[in-house]
Amino acid sequence: MVFKLIIKIEYTNRVVKKLILHLVSSKNRPMWELLRKFNEIRTARKLPNAT
């Protein structure tokens, strides 16, 4: 259980880093679009864990 949590945190950190890199690389993109993409990633991650 603890190991699973560590993996989850590690994965979340990777996603956040990727999102920050994406945010820096595309300054011309509107913020809401990035937030929407982040929410899509988050919901996609939550769905398999719900079962």
C-alpha positions in Angstrom: 0.0 0.0 0.0 2.8 2.4 0.9 4.8 1.3 -2.1 1.8 2.0 -4.3 1.5 5.5 -2.8 5.2 6.2 -3.5 4.7 5.1 -7.2 1.6 7.3 -7.4 3.5 10.3 -6.0 6.5 9.6 -8.4 4.1 9.4 -11.3 2.3 12.7 -10.3 5.6 14.5 -10.0 6.5 13.3 -13.5 3.2 14.6 -14.9 3.6 17.9 -13.1 7.2 18.3 -14.5 5.9 17.5 -18.0 3.1 20.0 -17.6 5.5 22.7 -16.4 7.8 22.0 -19.4 4.8 22.2 -21.7 3.7 25.4 -20.1 7.2 27.0 -20.6 7.5 25.7 -24.2 4.2 27.1 -25.3 3.7 30.6 -23.8 1.4 31.6 -26.6 -1.2 29.0 -25.5 -4.1 30.2 -23.3 -4.0 29.1 -19.7 -7.4 27.5 -19.6 -6.4 25.1 -22.4 -3.5 23.8 -20.3 -5.7 23.5 -17.3 -8.3 21.6 -19.3 -5.5 19.2 -20.5 -4.3 18.8 -16.9 -7.8 17.9 -15.8 -8.1 15.4 -18.6 -4.9 13.7 -17.5 -6.1 13.7 -13.8 -9.5 12.2 -14.6 -7.9 9.6 -16.9 -5.7 8.7 -13.9 -8.6 8.5 -11.5 -10.9 6.3 -13.5 -8.8 3.0 -13.3 -8.2 3.5 -9.6 -12.0 3.7 -8.9 -12.6 0.1 -9.8 
